[in-house]
Amino acid sequence: MWIICPIAGVGSRLLPFTFSKPKAFIKVAGKKLIDHILEKLKKTFPERTDLLFIVGYKKRQISEYLIENYSDYFNLHFREQKPIGYEADSPYFSGLGDAILLARDLVEGEDAFIFLSDRLPMEDYSSILLTFHQNKCDGIINVKKVKNPQFYGVTKINQKGIITEIIEKPKDFISNYAVSGAYLFSKEITPRLFELLEEQNKVKIENGKEHQFTPVIQKLIQEGNEIKINEMREEILDFGRPETLLEGNRYLLSEIKIEDPIYEEYRQTRNIEDTRIVPPVFIGKNVKINNSVIGPNVSIGDNVEIEKCILYESVIGDGTHLKKIISSNSIVGDYSTLEDLIKKGITIGDSSFICSTNHSNY
Protein backbone atom coordinates (compact mmCIF):
# COMPACT_ATOMS: atom_id res chain seq x y z
CA MET A 1 0.00 0.00 0.00
CA TRP A 2 1.13 3.51 -0.86
CA ILE A 3 0.30 6.62 1.14
CA ILE A 4 -0.15 9.84 -0.84
CA CYS A 5 -0.20 13.35 0.63
CA PRO A 6 -0.95 16.28 -1.73
CA ILE A 7 0.71 19.26 -0.03
CA ALA A 8 1.44 21.59 -2.96
CA GLY A 9 -1.10 24.38 -2.41
CA VAL A 10 -0.53 27.79 -0.86
CA GLY A 11 -3.36 27.56 1.66
CA SER A 12 -4.89 30.87 0.60
CA ARG A 13 -7.64 30.70 3.24
CA LEU A 14 -4.92 30.84 5.90
CA LEU A 15 -3.15 33.90 4.54
CA PRO A 16 -1.23 35.81 5.88
CA PHE A 17 0.16 32.89 7.91
CA THR A 18 1.13 30.97 4.79
CA PHE A 19 3.22 33.74 3.22
CA SER A 20 6.35 32.32 4.83
CA LYS A 21 5.45 28.66 5.37
CA PRO A 22 3.08 25.97 4.09
CA LYS A 23 -0.19 25.61 5.97
CA ALA A 24 0.84 22.19 7.27
CA PHE A 25 3.72 23.89 9.12
CA ILE A 26 1.52 26.08 11.30
CA LYS A 27 2.23 25.14 14.91
CA VAL A 28 -0.63 24.20 17.25
CA ALA A 29 -0.35 22.63 20.71
CA GLY A 30 3.41 22.45 20.43
CA LYS A 31 3.71 20.72 17.05
CA LYS A 32 3.36 21.50 13.38
CA LEU A 33 0.11 20.27 11.84
CA ILE A 34 2.04 17.82 9.66
CA ASP A 35 3.67 16.38 12.80
CA HIS A 36 0.30 15.75 14.42
CA ILE A 37 -0.86 13.92 11.27
CA LEU A 38 2.30 11.87 10.72
CA GLU A 39 2.24 10.71 14.32
CA LYS A 40 -1.25 9.32 13.63
CA LEU A 41 0.08 7.61 10.49
CA LYS A 42 2.96 6.05 12.43
CA LYS A 43 0.41 4.50 14.80
CA THR A 44 -1.47 3.03 11.83
CA PHE A 45 1.11 1.97 9.22
CA PRO A 46 4.23 -0.19 9.68
CA GLU A 47 7.79 1.04 9.26
CA ARG A 48 9.13 1.41 5.72
CA THR A 49 5.67 2.08 4.28
CA ASP A 50 6.01 4.10 1.06
CA LEU A 51 4.85 7.68 1.58
CA LEU A 52 4.62 10.07 -1.37
CA PHE A 53 4.33 13.83 -0.93
CA ILE A 54 3.11 15.95 -3.85
CA VAL A 55 4.93 19.22 -3.18
CA GLY A 56 4.82 22.64 -4.82
CA TYR A 57 4.63 25.80 -2.70
CA LYS A 58 7.60 25.92 -0.28
CA LYS A 59 8.73 22.56 -1.68
CA ARG A 60 12.29 22.78 -0.35
CA GLN A 61 11.14 23.73 3.15
CA ILE A 62 8.73 20.79 3.20
CA SER A 63 11.04 18.14 1.75
CA GLU A 64 14.03 19.04 3.92
CA TYR A 65 11.95 18.95 7.10
CA LEU A 66 10.27 15.65 6.26
CA ILE A 67 13.52 13.95 5.26
CA GLU A 68 15.21 15.10 8.45
CA ASN A 69 12.38 14.00 10.74
CA TYR A 70 10.59 11.05 9.09
CA SER A 71 12.95 9.23 6.71
CA ASP A 72 13.92 6.88 9.54
CA TYR A 73 10.34 5.51 9.62
CA PHE A 74 8.80 5.95 6.16
CA ASN A 75 10.19 5.38 2.67
CA LEU A 76 9.76 8.99 1.54
CA HIS A 77 9.14 9.98 -2.07
CA PHE A 78 8.43 13.37 -3.64
CA ARG A 79 6.78 14.61 -6.84
CA GLU A 80 6.51 18.28 -7.75
CA GLN A 81 3.29 19.90 -8.94
CA LYS A 82 4.24 22.89 -11.08
CA PRO A 83 2.22 26.12 -10.70
CA ILE A 84 0.09 27.18 -13.64
CA GLY A 85 0.43 30.87 -12.82
CA TYR A 86 1.08 33.52 -10.19
CA GLU A 87 -1.08 36.09 -8.48
CA ALA A 88 0.63 38.79 -6.38
CA ASP A 89 3.80 36.66 -6.34
CA SER A 90 1.90 33.64 -4.95
CA PRO A 91 1.68 30.56 -7.17
CA TYR A 92 -1.59 28.84 -7.92
CA PHE A 93 -2.02 25.26 -9.02
CA SER A 94 -4.36 23.24 -11.20
CA GLY A 95 -6.02 21.37 -8.35
CA LEU A 96 -6.09 18.30 -6.14
CA GLY A 97 -6.97 15.96 -9.01
CA ASP A 98 -3.83 16.89 -10.96
CA ALA A 99 -1.73 16.59 -7.81
CA ILE A 100 -2.86 12.99 -7.24
CA LEU A 101 -2.28 12.19 -10.93
CA LEU A 102 1.44 12.79 -10.37
CA ALA A 103 1.52 9.60 -8.28
CA ARG A 104 0.52 7.44 -11.25
CA ASP A 105 3.92 5.96 -12.14
CA LEU A 106 4.44 4.78 -8.56
CA VAL A 107 0.98 3.87 -7.34
CA GLU A 108 -1.07 2.56 -10.30
CA GLY A 109 -2.06 -1.03 -9.62
CA GLU A 110 -1.40 -0.71 -5.88
CA ASP A 111 -3.69 0.02 -2.95
CA ALA A 112 -3.62 3.79 -2.39
CA PHE A 113 -4.32 5.66 0.84
CA ILE A 114 -4.67 9.43 0.28
CA PHE A 115 -4.81 11.97 3.10
CA LEU A 116 -5.05 15.75 3.17
CA SER A 117 -2.65 17.77 5.29
CA ASP A 118 -5.25 20.17 6.76
CA ARG A 119 -7.50 17.51 8.34
CA LEU A 120 -6.56 15.72 11.53
CA PRO A 121 -8.65 12.90 13.02
CA MET A 122 -8.59 12.76 16.80
CA GLU A 123 -8.56 8.97 16.41
CA ASP A 124 -5.90 7.43 14.19
CA TYR A 125 -6.46 6.02 10.69
CA SER A 126 -6.89 2.40 11.81
CA SER A 127 -10.67 2.41 11.39
CA ILE A 128 -10.55 3.18 7.66
CA LEU A 129 -8.11 0.31 7.11
CA LEU A 130 -10.25 -2.04 9.19
CA THR A 131 -13.41 -1.05 7.28
CA PHE A 132 -11.57 -1.60 4.00
CA HIS A 133 -10.35 -5.09 4.88
CA GLN A 134 -13.68 -6.17 6.40
CA ASN A 135 -15.72 -5.15 3.37
CA LYS A 136 -15.63 -6.26 -0.23
CA CYS A 137 -15.55 -2.90 -1.98
CA ASP A 138 -13.48 -0.79 -4.33
CA GLY A 139 -12.76 2.01 -1.91
CA ILE A 140 -13.44 3.69 1.39
CA ILE A 141 -13.82 7.39 2.21
CA ASN A 142 -13.62 8.82 5.73
CA VAL A 143 -16.69 10.92 6.53
CA LYS A 144 -17.98 12.84 9.52
CA LYS A 145 -21.31 14.53 10.16
CA VAL A 146 -20.82 18.32 10.13
CA LYS A 147 -22.96 21.39 10.75
CA ASN A 148 -21.65 23.32 7.73
CA PRO A 149 -21.46 20.90 4.77
CA GLN A 150 -21.18 23.79 2.29
CA PHE A 151 -17.46 24.01 3.11
CA TYR A 152 -16.73 20.35 2.23
CA GLY A 153 -17.17 17.60 -0.27
CA VAL A 154 -20.27 15.71 0.90
CA THR A 155 -21.61 12.22 0.26
CA LYS A 156 -25.05 10.70 -0.15
CA ILE A 157 -25.22 7.07 0.94
CA ASN A 158 -27.65 4.18 0.73
CA GLN A 159 -28.71 1.86 3.53
CA LYS A 160 -25.62 -0.33 3.02
CA GLY A 161 -23.25 2.61 3.52
CA ILE A 162 -22.34 2.74 -0.16
CA ILE A 163 -21.84 6.21 -1.62
CA THR A 164 -24.40 7.01 -4.31
CA GLU A 165 -23.27 10.58 -4.94
CA ILE A 166 -20.38 12.84 -3.96
CA ILE A 167 -20.46 16.61 -4.52
CA GLU A 168 -17.85 19.28 -3.79
CA LYS A 169 -19.05 22.19 -1.61
CA PRO A 170 -22.74 22.07 -2.56
CA LYS A 171 -24.70 25.32 -2.44
CA ASP A 172 -27.89 23.47 -1.52
CA PHE A 173 -28.12 20.90 1.26
CA ILE A 174 -27.90 17.28 0.09
CA SER A 175 -26.22 15.61 3.06
CA ASN A 176 -24.20 16.40 6.17
CA TYR A 177 -21.77 13.50 5.70
CA ALA A 178 -18.63 15.45 4.86
CA VAL A 179 -15.50 13.94 3.36
CA SER A 180 -12.93 14.08 6.12
CA GLY A 181 -9.59 14.15 4.38
CA ALA A 182 -8.81 10.45 3.88
CA TYR A 183 -9.50 8.07 0.99
CA LEU A 184 -8.51 4.45 0.35
CA PHE A 185 -8.73 2.85 -3.11
CA SER A 186 -8.08 -0.79 -3.92
CA LYS A 187 -5.41 -1.92 -6.36
CA GLU A 188 -8.18 -3.14 -8.67
CA ILE A 189 -9.59 0.38 -9.07
CA THR A 190 -6.45 2.56 -9.09
CA PRO A 191 -5.73 2.00 -12.81
CA ARG A 192 -9.18 3.38 -13.68
CA LEU A 193 -8.79 6.15 -11.10
CA PHE A 194 -5.65 7.40 -12.82
CA GLU A 195 -7.23 7.05 -16.28
CA LEU A 196 -10.03 9.36 -15.20
CA LEU A 197 -7.58 11.79 -13.61
CA GLU A 198 -5.64 11.83 -16.90
CA GLU A 199 -8.82 12.54 -18.88
CA GLN A 200 -9.68 15.42 -16.53
CA ASN A 201 -6.13 16.77 -16.80
CA LYS A 202 -6.57 17.22 -20.55
CA VAL A 203 -9.60 19.50 -20.06
CA LYS A 204 -8.62 23.15 -20.28
CA ILE A 205 -9.03 25.07 -17.02
CA GLU A 206 -11.08 28.26 -17.30
CA ASN A 207 -12.15 31.12 -15.03
CA GLY A 208 -9.89 30.23 -12.12
CA LYS A 209 -11.36 26.75 -11.70
CA GLU A 210 -9.34 23.68 -10.72
CA HIS A 211 -9.18 20.01 -11.61
CA GLN A 212 -10.81 18.64 -8.47
CA PHE A 213 -10.74 15.10 -7.10
CA THR A 214 -14.43 14.82 -6.25
CA PRO A 215 -15.77 14.69 -9.87
CA VAL A 216 -13.42 11.80 -10.64
CA ILE A 217 -14.72 9.84 -7.64
CA GLN A 218 -18.27 10.58 -8.82
CA LYS A 219 -17.44 9.05 -12.23
CA LEU A 220 -16.09 5.93 -10.52
CA ILE A 221 -19.38 5.65 -8.63
CA GLN A 222 -21.43 6.17 -11.81
CA GLU A 223 -19.46 3.37 -13.48
CA GLY A 224 -20.66 0.97 -10.80
CA ASN A 225 -17.70 0.87 -8.46
CA GLU A 226 -18.64 0.39 -4.82
CA ILE A 227 -17.13 3.03 -2.57
CA LYS A 228 -18.25 2.91 1.04
CA ILE A 229 -18.01 5.36 3.91
CA ASN A 230 -16.09 4.96 7.12
CA GLU A 231 -17.87 7.21 9.59
CA MET A 232 -15.45 8.67 12.12
CA ARG A 233 -16.82 8.68 15.64
CA GLU A 234 -14.38 11.13 17.14
CA GLU A 235 -13.82 14.69 15.98
CA ILE A 236 -12.08 15.53 12.69
CA LEU A 237 -10.12 18.74 13.06
CA ASP A 238 -10.14 21.04 10.05
CA PHE A 239 -7.19 23.43 9.90
CA GLY A 240 -8.06 24.97 6.55
CA ARG A 241 -9.48 28.27 7.90
CA PRO A 242 -8.51 30.54 10.83
CA GLU A 243 -11.73 29.90 12.75
CA THR A 244 -11.41 26.12 12.40
CA LEU A 245 -7.73 26.30 13.31
CA LEU A 246 -8.67 27.86 16.66
CA GLU A 247 -11.32 25.20 17.16
CA GLY A 248 -8.73 22.51 16.42
CA ASN A 249 -6.38 24.12 18.91
CA ARG A 250 -9.03 23.73 21.63
CA TYR A 251 -9.50 20.03 20.88
CA LEU A 252 -5.78 19.28 20.80
CA LEU A 253 -5.16 21.09 24.08
CA SER A 254 -7.97 19.11 25.69
CA GLU A 255 -6.31 15.86 24.61
CA ILE A 256 -2.61 16.37 25.29
CA LYS A 257 -1.14 15.34 28.62
CA ILE A 258 1.13 18.07 29.94
CA GLU A 259 3.85 16.68 32.23
CA ASP A 260 3.98 19.84 34.33
CA PRO A 261 0.34 21.09 34.36
CA ILE A 262 1.01 23.85 36.93
CA TYR A 263 4.28 24.84 35.23
CA GLU A 264 6.27 24.48 38.43
CA GLU A 265 9.53 24.07 36.51
CA TYR A 266 8.99 27.37 34.72
CA ARG A 267 8.15 29.12 37.98
CA GLN A 268 11.26 27.76 39.70
CA THR A 269 13.46 29.09 36.90
CA ARG A 270 11.59 32.42 37.18
CA ASN A 271 10.46 32.17 33.56
CA ILE A 272 6.88 32.59 34.81
CA GLU A 273 6.39 35.33 37.39
CA ASP A 274 3.28 36.99 38.83
CA THR A 275 1.18 35.12 36.28
CA ARG A 276 -1.99 33.08 36.39
CA ILE A 277 -2.25 30.10 34.01
CA VAL A 278 -5.78 28.85 33.29
CA PRO A 279 -5.55 25.33 31.76
CA PRO A 280 -5.45 23.98 29.20
CA VAL A 281 -2.40 25.89 27.99
CA PHE A 282 0.65 24.69 26.07
CA ILE A 283 3.89 26.58 26.69
CA GLY A 284 6.87 25.95 24.44
CA LYS A 285 10.58 26.04 25.18
CA ASN A 286 12.38 29.11 26.52
CA VAL A 287 9.18 31.09 27.13
CA LYS A 288 9.10 34.02 29.58
CA ILE A 289 5.78 35.27 30.99
CA ASN A 290 5.45 38.10 33.46
CA ASN A 291 2.47 39.73 35.16
CA SER A 292 -0.11 38.11 32.86
CA VAL A 293 -3.19 35.93 32.69
CA ILE A 294 -2.92 33.13 30.12
CA GLY A 295 -5.68 30.71 29.17
CA PRO A 296 -7.74 28.82 28.72
CA ASN A 297 -6.99 27.26 25.32
CA VAL A 298 -3.76 29.05 24.46
CA SER A 299 -0.88 27.50 22.52
CA ILE A 300 2.43 29.34 22.92
CA GLY A 301 5.41 28.53 20.70
CA ASP A 302 9.12 28.52 21.55
CA ASN A 303 11.24 31.55 22.51
CA VAL A 304 8.25 33.77 23.30
CA GLU A 305 8.18 36.75 25.69
CA ILE A 306 4.85 37.86 27.18
CA GLU A 307 4.49 40.79 29.57
CA LYS A 308 1.36 42.35 31.09
CA CYS A 309 -1.02 40.45 28.83
CA ILE A 310 -4.42 38.77 29.09
CA LEU A 311 -4.75 36.04 26.44
CA TYR A 312 -7.24 33.25 25.89
CA GLU A 313 -8.47 31.10 23.00
CA SER A 314 -5.38 31.93 20.92
CA VAL A 315 -2.36 30.53 19.08
CA ILE A 316 0.95 32.37 19.53
CA GLY A 317 3.84 31.57 17.17
CA ASP A 318 7.55 31.04 17.84
CA GLY A 319 9.80 33.99 18.68
CA THR A 320 6.89 36.34 19.38
CA HIS A 321 7.04 39.33 21.76
CA LEU A 322 3.79 40.51 23.34
CA LYS A 323 3.45 43.41 25.77
CA LYS A 324 0.28 44.96 27.17
CA ILE A 325 -2.03 42.90 24.97
CA ILE A 326 -5.59 41.91 25.83
CA SER A 327 -6.95 39.52 23.22
CA SER A 328 -8.89 36.35 22.49
CA ASN A 329 -9.60 34.21 19.41
CA SER A 330 -6.33 35.38 17.90
CA ILE A 331 -3.57 33.83 15.79
CA VAL A 332 -0.20 35.57 15.92
CA GLY A 333 2.51 34.50 13.46
CA ASP A 334 6.13 33.66 14.24
CA TYR A 335 8.63 36.39 15.16
CA SER A 336 5.99 39.08 15.51
CA THR A 337 5.92 41.97 17.99
CA LEU A 338 2.68 43.40 19.41
CA GLU A 339 2.43 46.14 22.03
CA ASP A 340 -0.34 48.19 23.63
CA LEU A 341 -3.32 46.60 21.96
CA ILE A 342 -6.79 45.57 23.09
CA LYS A 343 -8.44 43.66 20.28
CA LYS A 344 -10.34 40.43 19.77
CA GLY A 345 -9.63 38.22 16.78
CA ILE A 346 -6.12 39.36 15.85
CA THR A 347 -4.80 37.51 12.80
CA ILE A 348 -1.32 38.54 11.67
CA GLY A 349 1.36 36.70 9.76
CA ASP A 350 5.00 36.06 10.55
CA SER A 351 7.46 38.89 11.29
CA SER A 352 4.76 41.52 11.85
CA PHE A 353 5.02 44.58 14.07
CA ILE A 354 1.99 46.30 15.60
CA CYS A 355 2.26 49.00 18.26
CA SER A 356 -0.30 51.63 19.18
CA THR A 357 2.31 53.95 20.73
CA ASN A 358 5.52 55.51 19.46
CA HIS A 359 8.69 53.61 20.37
CA SER A 360 11.93 55.11 19.15
CA ASN A 361 13.97 52.01 19.95
CA TYR A 362 12.33 50.00 17.16
RAFENFEN-V152701 format. One record per residue. N is the residue number from 1. OMEGA is omega as a letter, one per 30 degrees, with the letter a starting at -180 (NA if undefined). Layout:
N;OMEGA, N;OMEGA
//
This chain:
1;l, 2;l, 3;a, 4;l, 5;l, 6;a, 7;a, 8;a, 9;a, 10;a, 11;a, 12;a, 13;l, 14;l, 15;g, 16;a, 17;a, 18;l, 19;a, 20;a, 21;l, 22;a, 23;l, 24;a, 25;l, 26;a, 27;l, 28;l, 29;l, 30;a, 31;l, 32;l, 33;a, 34;l, 35;l, 36;a, 37;a, 38;l, 39;l, 40;l, 41;l, 42;l, 43;a, 44;a, 45;a, 46;l, 47;l, 48;l, 49;l, 50;a, 51;a, 52;l, 53;l, 54;a, 55;l, 56;l, 57;a, 58;a, 59;a, 60;l, 61;a, 62;a, 63;l, 64;a, 65;a, 66;l, 67;a, 68;a, 69;a, 70;a, 71;l, 72;a, 73;a, 74;l, 75;a, 76;l, 77;a, 78;l, 79;a, 80;l, 81;a, 82;l, 83;l, 84;l, 85;a, 86;l, 87;a, 88;l, 89;l, 90;l, 91;l, 92;a, 93;a, 94;l, 95;a, 96;l, 97;l, 98;l, 99;a, 100;l, 101;a, 102;l, 103;a, 104;a, 105;l, 106;a, 107;a, 108;a, 109;l, 110;l, 111;a, 112;l, 113;a, 114;l, 115;a, 116;a, 117;l, 118;l, 119;a, 120;l, 121;l, 122;l, 123;l, 124;a, 125;a, 126;a, 127;a, 128;l, 129;l, 130;l, 131;a, 132;a, 133;l, 134;a, 135;l, 136;a, 137;a, 138;a, 139;l, 140;l, 141;l, 142;l, 143;l, 144;l, 145;a, 146;l, 147;a, 148;a, 149;a, 150;l, 151;a, 152;l, 153;a, 154;a, 155;l, 156;a, 157;l, 158;a, 159;l, 160;a, 161;l, 162;a, 163;l, 164;l, 165;l, 166;a, 167;a, 168;l, 169;a, 170;l, 171;l, 172;a, 173;l, 174;a, 175;l, 176;l, 177;a, 178;l, 179;a, 180;l, 181;l, 182;a, 183;l, 184;a, 185;a, 186;l, 187;l, 188;a, 189;a, 190;l, 191;l, 192;l, 193;a, 194;l, 195;a, 196;l, 197;l, 198;l, 199;l, 200;a, 201;a, 202;l, 203;a, 204;l, 205;a, 206;l, 207;l, 208;l, 209;a, 210;l, 211;a, 212;l, 213;a, 214;l, 215;l, 216;l, 217;l, 218;l, 219;l, 220;l, 221;a, 222;l, 223;l, 224;l, 225;a, 226;l, 227;a, 228;l, 229;l, 230;a, 231;l, 232;a, 233;l, 234;a, 235;l, 236;a, 237;a, 238;a, 239;a, 240;a, 241;a, 242;a, 243;l, 244;l, 245;l, 246;l, 247;l, 248;l, 249;l, 250;a, 251;a, 252;l, 253;l, 254;a, 255;a, 256;l, 257;a, 258;a, 259;a, 260;a, 261;l, 262;l, 263;a, 264;a, 265;l, 266;a, 267;l, 268;l, 269;l, 270;l, 271;l, 272;a, 273;l, 274;a, 275;l, 276;l, 277;l, 278;a, 279;f, 280;l, 281;l, 282;l, 283;a, 284;a, 285;l, 286;l, 287;l, 288;a, 289;a, 290;l, 291;a, 292;l, 293;a, 294;l, 295;g, 296;l, 297;l, 298;l, 299;a, 300;a, 301;a, 302;l, 303;a, 304;l, 305;a, 306;a, 307;l, 308;a, 309;l, 310;a, 311;l, 312;l, 313;a, 314;l, 315;a, 316;a, 317;l, 318;l, 319;a, 320;l, 321;a, 322;l, 323;l, 324;l, 325;l, 326;a, 327;l, 328;l, 329;a, 330;l, 331;a, 332;a, 333;a, 334;l, 335;l, 336;l, 337;l, 338;l, 339;l, 340;a, 341;l, 342;a, 343;l, 344;l, 345;l, 346;l, 347;l, 348;a, 349;a, 350;l, 351;l, 352;l, 353;l, 354;l, 355;a, 356;l, 357;a, 358;l, 359;a, 360;a, 361;l, 362;NA
//
